[in-house]
Amino acid sequence: MTMKLNKKRALITGGAQGIGFAIAETFCREGALVYIADINAEIGSAAQSELVAGGGSASFVELDVSNDSDWSRVCSQITEKDGTIDILVNNAGINIRKSIEEMSADELDMMYQVNIKGPFLGIKNVLPIMKNSGGGSIINMSSVCGLIGHKYTPEAYTTAKGALTTLTKAVASRYGEFNVRCNSINPSTANTAMVQTMLKDPVWREQRLGEVPLGRMASLQDIAEAALYLASDEASFINGVALPVDGGVTAY
Ligand SMILES: NC(=O)c1ccc[n+]([C@@H]2O[C@H](COP(=O)([O-])OP(=O)(O)OC[C@H]3O[C@@H](n4cnc5c(N)ncnc54)[C@H](O)[C@@H]3O)[C@@H](O)[C@H]2O)c1
């Protein structure tokens, strides 16, 4: 069986759990050499062990996405060992669930540091490596909230994800000539452990499920398969796309 990412070197931020871990598992399944980059060393190391136990090639590297020197250290570490980075998934993100009226200026800074400065620095550090090796694929984990205003989502999150959607298009436009493709995935609410708890609240359930034409949450695998497609050669002419994985939330 042909593997879709055979020996491709993939760096996945926030890969220790949730969507990032599902992407790491899927990329391992398809033969990639996966680097899980996360601020949380404990769950990051456990994630590495789980992937290796499952037969994958995975390493944990400690990284705070908002720290430029962390990026430079991690990129050097990977290129010294494996030569280049073929795939960057800017997945790490946080959400302080407060409206614009409730959010402090410090909380706003924190949201922007992780959700937009992080991917910006990641792209800045990885671009010279990809240009030098003949290209690569960058995938930014935005959100449906990077496409539309969403009543139940913090404005700080929406604005950071909106910036990430347009950063994606800007990078796709400028760096396509170097065979660097840059796309975003824009998921609706994903079926995480946290969501399972909130689904028990009938009001929340109606708010969130009621807006999805397909009537369910996104699964982590729905999102991971979209990332696999964008990372693979099957998407070799896909550049600058904002791909909703949302069951139709943004279709109306
Ligand atoms: N869960 C959803 O419903 C949903 C929907 C749309 C988009 N997204 C986006 O998908 C991405 C992943 O979401 P998730 O639900 O899996 O999140 P999660 O909270 O389960 O996991 C996030 C991971 O990022 C890591 N992280 C946080 N700050 C970091 C930093 N400064 N540097 C490095 N790593 C850091 C965490 O340690 C954690 O492992 C986020 O960008 C999120 O905004 C999530």
The ligand as an ORCA input file, in Angstrom:
! r2SCAN-3c Opt
* xyz 0 1
  N     -11.861     22.117     19.246
  C     -12.614     22.809     18.402
  O     -13.846     22.765     18.438
  C     -11.951     23.669     17.338
  C     -12.729     24.186     16.283
  C     -12.112     24.984     15.312
  C     -10.758     25.247     15.395
  N     -10.027     24.740     16.439
  C      -8.590     25.041     16.495
  O      -7.880     23.810     16.388
  C      -6.651     23.902     17.113
  C      -6.540     22.742     18.111
  O      -7.659     22.766     18.975
  P      -7.922     21.629     20.084
  O      -9.376     21.689     20.424
  O      -7.324     20.353     19.660
  O      -7.107     22.256     21.313
  P      -6.529     21.569     22.630
  O      -6.636     22.609     23.701
  O      -7.122     20.213     22.857
  O      -4.978     21.375     22.265
  C      -4.152     22.484     22.011
  C      -2.703     22.054     22.149
  O      -1.905     23.237     21.933
  C      -0.916     23.307     22.938
  N      -0.525     24.708     23.137
  C      -1.239     25.702     23.737
  N      -0.512     26.835     23.768
  C       0.670     26.553     23.148
  C       1.838     27.316     22.869
  N       1.953     28.605     23.251
  N       2.863     26.720     22.227
  C       2.779     25.400     21.863
  N       1.708     24.639     22.116
  C       0.667     25.212     22.755
  C      -1.567     22.688     24.172
  O      -0.601     22.274     25.130
  C      -2.347     21.539     23.558
  O      -1.582     20.365     23.452
  C      -6.661     25.298     17.753
  O      -5.942     26.196     16.946
  C      -8.129     25.645     17.784
  O      -8.330     27.045     17.814
  C     -10.596     23.960     17.408
*
